[in-house]
Amino acid sequence: MTGEDRSLQERYYQGTILRVHPGSRTGWLRTDKGRELPFAASTLTLLGTDQGFPALHAGLRVGFDLGRTSRGLCVTTIRVYEA
């Protein structure tokens, strides 16, 4: 990992995609601390990919940021890192 890659990862919390529901365009992410958080394409900013929501799949390591809704915490930004 280059210094630039490490710097990019340090800007975001780190986690792994648990589940993706393509039909409803929603999913769940597990943080490195074990917490499971929801995300929805309608409120999600997706960075690092031109594929859009279909780029997300179970097991994918990502960076993320959080926001708060009336239902609690949710993922608002997902950063997909290059393979």
C-alpha positions as CSV (number, residue, x, y, z in Angstrom):
1,M,0.0,0.0,0.0
2,T,1.4,3.4,-1.0
3,G,1.5,6.4,1.3
4,E,-1.3,8.0,-0.8
5,D,-3.5,4.9,-0.5
6,R,-2.9,4.8,3.3
7,S,-3.8,8.5,3.6
8,L,-7.0,7.9,1.6
9,Q,-8.0,5.1,3.9
10,E,-7.4,7.1,7.0
11,R,-10.0,9.6,5.9
12,Y,-12.8,7.1,6.4
13,Y,-14.0,4.5,8.9
14,Q,-13.2,1.0,7.6
15,G,-15.6,-1.9,7.2
16,T,-16.9,-4.8,5.1
17,I,-20.1,-5.0,3.1
18,L,-22.3,-7.7,4.7
19,R,-25.3,-7.8,2.4
20,V,-26.6,-6.0,-0.7
21,H,-30.3,-6.1,-1.8
22,P,-30.2,-5.0,-5.5
23,G,-34.0,-4.9,-5.8
24,S,-34.5,-2.3,-3.0
25,R,-31.0,-0.9,-3.5
26,T,-30.2,-1.2,0.2
27,G,-27.6,-3.1,2.2
28,W,-25.7,-3.6,5.4
29,L,-22.1,-2.9,6.4
30,R,-20.1,-4.2,9.3
31,T,-17.6,-1.9,10.9
32,D,-14.2,-3.0,12.0
33,K,-15.6,-2.8,15.6
34,G,-18.4,-5.2,14.7
35,R,-21.3,-2.9,14.5
36,E,-23.8,-3.5,11.6
37,L,-25.1,-0.4,9.9
38,P,-27.6,0.1,7.0
39,F,-27.2,2.0,3.8
40,A,-29.6,2.9,1.0
41,A,-28.7,4.1,-2.6
42,S,-31.2,6.9,-2.3
43,T,-29.1,8.6,0.5
44,L,-25.6,7.2,-0.4
45,T,-22.7,8.9,-1.9
46,L,-20.5,6.3,-3.7
47,L,-16.9,7.1,-4.4
48,G,-14.1,5.3,-6.1
49,T,-16.1,3.4,-8.8
50,D,-17.8,4.2,-12.1
51,Q,-20.1,1.1,-11.7
52,G,-22.5,2.7,-9.2
53,F,-24.5,0.6,-6.7
54,P,-23.8,-2.7,-8.6
55,A,-20.1,-2.4,-7.6
56,L,-21.1,-3.2,-4.0
57,H,-21.1,-6.9,-3.0
58,A,-20.8,-9.0,0.2
59,G,-17.2,-9.2,1.4
60,L,-16.0,-6.0,-0.2
61,R,-13.7,-3.9,2.1
62,V,-14.6,-0.3,2.0
63,G,-14.2,3.0,3.7
64,F,-17.4,4.8,4.9
65,D,-18.8,7.8,6.7
66,L,-21.9,8.0,8.8
67,G,-24.9,10.2,9.2
68,R,-27.9,10.3,11.4
69,T,-31.6,9.9,10.4
70,S,-34.8,9.6,12.4
71,R,-34.0,5.8,12.5
72,G,-30.5,6.3,13.9
73,L,-27.1,6.0,12.4
74,C,-26.7,5.0,8.8
75,V,-23.9,4.9,6.2
76,T,-24.0,8.1,4.0
77,T,-20.7,7.6,2.0
78,I,-19.0,4.5,0.8
79,R,-15.5,4.7,-0.6
80,V,-14.6,1.7,-2.8
81,Y,-10.8,1.1,-3.0
82,E,-9.0,-0.1,-6.1
83,A,-8.3,-3.8,-6.0
